[in-house]
């Protein structure tokens, strides 16, 4: 499993809250709050598929990391479903 699939699995397994926004350009940005209060962000460009999600920022108390790594389509499908439900 690649790093960003691991990040995605952790976010989906322990996440307690989600927030989805759409940028003016149409990009989808999904934030998943983890049980410890950290937030993992994911982004997908406009008009793309589940295979185009990327893990981006990880915000944690007193620290943070910037990722720009692809998430595989399998995990991207789950992110897409969560983003759709969050926007509804």
C-alpha positions in Angstrom: 0.0 0.0 0.0 1.4 3.4 -0.9 1.7 6.2 1.7 -1.3 8.2 0.6 -3.5 5.1 0.6 -2.4 4.6 4.2 -3.3 8.2 5.0 -6.7 7.7 3.3 -7.4 4.5 5.1 -6.6 6.1 8.5 -8.7 9.1 7.7 -11.7 6.9 6.6 -11.3 4.6 9.6 -10.9 7.1 12.4 -12.5 10.2 10.9 -15.3 11.8 12.9 -16.2 14.8 10.8 -16.0 15.8 7.1 -16.1 19.1 5.3 -16.2 19.5 1.5 -15.7 22.7 -0.4 -15.5 23.5 -4.1 -13.0 26.1 -5.3 -13.8 28.8 -7.8 -12.1 26.7 -10.4 -14.2 23.6 -9.5 -11.7 21.6 -7.6 -13.1 19.5 -4.8 -11.4 19.8 -1.4 -12.3 17.3 1.3 -11.2 17.6 4.9 -11.6 14.7 7.3 -11.2 15.4 11.1 -9.5 12.5 12.9 -10.4 11.4 16.4 -7.3 13.3 17.8 -8.3 16.6 16.2 -5.9 16.4 13.3 -7.3 17.1 9.9 -6.3 15.3 6.7 -7.1 17.1 3.4 -7.7 15.6 0.0 -8.1 17.4 -3.3 -9.4 16.4 -6.7 -9.2 18.7 -9.8 -12.5 19.6 -11.6 -14.0 17.2 -14.2 -11.8 14.3 -13.2 -12.4 10.8 -11.9 -12.0 8.9 -8.6 -8.4 8.1 -9.7 -7.4 11.8 -9.5 -7.6 12.4 -5.7 -4.4 13.5 -4.0 -3.6 13.6 -0.3 -2.5 17.2 0.5 -2.2 18.9 3.9 -2.2 17.2 7.2 -3.0 19.6 10.1 -2.2 18.5 13.6 -1.9 20.4 16.9 1.6 21.9 17.0 2.6 20.4 13.7 1.6 19.8 10.1 2.8 18.2 6.9 2.2 18.9 3.2 1.7 16.0 0.9 1.0 16.0 -2.8 0.7 12.3 -3.5 -1.9 10.4 -5.5 -4.5 8.2 -3.9 -5.4 5.1 -5.9 -8.8 4.8 -7.5 -10.1 2.3 -5.0 -9.6 4.7 -2.1 -10.6 7.6 -4.4 -14.1 6.1 -4.8 -14.6 6.2 -1.1 -13.4 9.9 -1.0 -15.8 10.7 -3.8 -18.8 9.2 -2.0 -18.0 11.1 1.2 -17.5 14.4 -0.7 -20.9 13.9 -2.5 -22.7 13.2 0.8 -21.0 16.1 2.5 -22.1 18.5 -0.2 -25.7 17.2 -0.2 
